[in-house]
């Protein structure tokens, strides 16, 4: 199927799951997974998980970057995402002490960290940058692979 240069609205002919839609669009745009990974600034592991149906929901920034590279409106991806629903009790944001502990674990290199909301694995990374004085700064980042928890620093 030949795709338009950019897909703006709902397209009936696209697959109906996030993983199959990303795979279909990537192949239709003739992009290797490594190219999409590089251009969208998303790890190959995350793309593999998306295309395999393990990741069923994307943080807004990730969705926007992938959509930009695939030349589709981000809503094209969002409309097939599946967020698992949790009770109001589960959705309460964890206390600051718990967040601090998670941040310290990430910065110390621990990669097996569970979500404080639903106890599923956190996808974590360290973002490096510079402060206003050109001093190197490392910020721990992460989001849950199942619920909507995001580590905000």
C-alpha angles and dihedrals in degrees: 000000000000112000125211115255089257128010111219107170141023112315114201094200096061121102115265102232128070094238096048092043094052091046092048094048093045091052093043089053088047093236123154113224090247090056093050090046093052098042095044093041091233124132119255087235090059092049090049089051091048094049091044091054094246093114107052099166131046131205110246096251093050092047091051094049094048092045091051092054093044089048096236135121108263088238088068087068098034094056091066098040118114120212114193111232120234133189121262089254091056092048096059109118111248120250118272092251090061091049091050091051091051091048091051091049091052093048091048091055102257107149100177101079124148127216111261089218105048103004094236120131119290119223102224139182141159118245114208125204144132131268125223090278093054091252116147112253128192119203122191112227134183149146135196119261091218115024131037097264114134126182107236118194 
